């Protein structure tokens, strides 16, 4: 193989090798920094005391939603008003559905100053609270 042929071959192989190395680094970086899969769920249902104002309920919902913005431990969050079978009145008024990656994150959420401040600011309006924890299978 002549010197000119070798140079020509290198011109074709170098971009392919560079592209291959780039693709390898992307895959290695992506697999090394993939966050752990969410494994824990927490559902919190609230029944408000008779006569609780719509503004107080709206504040409760906004305050709980703010916890998602403040706490990176919460992987996912949704909430809403509850309803019974055939759109009848449910036993609880609202529910919050949270997803966490680990049990330690659930505990950190429960013990956080942000959650305790939420409880203190809103508990006067609650008649009862139901908490359900589960594992995602």
N, C-alpha and C positions, 0 to 999 in steps of 0.2 A: 504494500500500500504506500503510495507516494505521500509526501508531505502535504501537498495540496488536497489530496483526498481525506487525509486525517483532519485537516482544518475544516473542511466542508462537513465532515461527519460530526465534529464537535459543535459546529454552528447549529446543527439540528438537535443534538442530544442535550446540550446545555439548557435550553428552555424547558424541555420535557423533564429533566432532572430537577430544575428549580420548581416547576409546577408540582411535581411529585413530593418534594420536600415541604412545600407550602401546604399541600393537602394533608400530609402527615401531621404537621404541626397543628393544623386546625382540628383534626380529629383528636389528637392527644390533649390539646387544651380543652376542648369541649367535654371530653370524658373525665378529665381531672377536676373540672370545676362545676359539674352538674350537681345542683343542690339535692339533698336527700328527698325522697318521695314523701308526701304527706301521709301520715299514718294514724293520726288521732283526730277525732271529731268531738265537738262539745256543743250541745244544744242547750240554750238557756231560755226558759219560758217564764213570762211574768204575767201575773194577774194583778191589775191595778185596783186600788180601793175604790169603792163606790164614790162617785162624785169627783174623781180625778179629772182635771180639765184637759181639753184637747191640747192646749199649749204645753202642759206638763208632760203629756205622752210624747208629743213631738220633740221636746227637749230630751227626754229619755232616749228616744231613738237616735237623735243626732249625737248625743254624748257617747252612746255605745259605738256608733259608727266611727267616731273620732278615735276610739281605741285602735282600730285597724290602721289608721294613719300614724299613730304614735308608737305602735309596737310591732317590730319586724317579726316577732314570733308568730303572729297570726298570718298563716299562709293564704287563707281565703276567708271571706266573710260575706254573709247575706242575712237579711232580716225581713220581717214583715208581720202584718197582722194575721192572727190565726182565724180559722173558721172550722166549724164542726161539720159533721156529715150533712149533706143536703143543704149546705150554707146556713146551718143553724148556729147559734151562739156556742163558741168553744169554751172549754174550761179555763183556758189561759187567753190573754188578750194579744200578746205579741211574743215572737220568738226570735232568737238570734242564733245563727248557725255558723260556727267557727271551725276552721280546719287548722291543725298544727302538724308539724313534722315529727315531733318526739314528745314523750311524756314529760321530759324536763321543760319543754317550752310551755306545755299546759300549766305546769306548776309555776313557772316564772310569770305567766299571765295572771294566774289566780292570786299570787302574792305581790303583784306589782303595785306601786303607788298609784298608777293611773287607774287601775281597776278599782282599787279601794276608794279612790276619790269619786269615781262614778257611783259606787254603791252608796257612799255617804251623801252625795248630792241628790240621789233619786229614791232611796229606800223608804222615805216617808210616804211615798205614793203606792207602794207595793202591798198587796194583800197576801200574796204567796209567790214563791219562786220554785221552779223545778229545773234541776240541772241533770242532763243525761250525757255521759261520756261513753265513747265507743272507739273501737279500733277499726280502721279501714282494712278490709281484707281484699 
